[in-house]
Amino acid sequence: MEAVEAAASAANKTCSEWLRDAAIAHLNRPVRIKKSTPDPTLLAEIVGLRSIVVNLLAAVAVDLPKETIQRIVTQADSVKQGKADEILRRLEDQVKPYAGEK
């Protein structure tokens, strides 16, 4: 309680005012969402599909040089995380962390 009294005094507030402000600040802080570990089965399926797509592209596009196919794969690799993060952010914006949030 001494720490609360000292903080309130430093802010020129009563303990109840300071505690109220601290509670409101705590509730208004950005919500940290723990990143989850990807499901191993889902990840394996996605990697498998990627392998199929790359191999089909290489087999079907016989006129495309291997370097062009590699550039396509490299470009996809360079944007995939940003695109995934963007989709996840949009989904998180649609979900409210608790019922009291406006």
Residue, then its C-alpha position, 0 to 999 in steps of 0.5 A: m500500500e505504501a507504493v500506491e500512496a507514494a505514487a498517488s502523492a507523486a501524481n498529486k492525487t488521492c489513492s482512490e483517484w490514482l488507483r482508478d486511473a491505473a485501472i483504466a490505463h490497464l484496461n485501455r492498454p493494447v492486448r498482447i496476443k500470444k503467438s500460437t505454435p502452428d499445428p504440425t499436421l496443418l503445417a505438413e499439409i501446407v508444405g506438401l501442397r507447396s511442393i506439389v504446386v512448385n513441381l507441377l509448375a516446373a513440369v507443366a511450364v516446360d518453356l520456362p527456364k528453371e531460373t524463372i520458376q525459382r524467381i517465382v518461388t523466391q518472390a512468393d517466399s518474400v511476401k508470404q509472411g507479410k500477407a499472412d500477418e495482414i490476414l491475421r491482423r484483420l481477423e484479430d480486429q474482428v474478434k473482441p478480447y472480452a465482452g466489456e470492450k466497445 
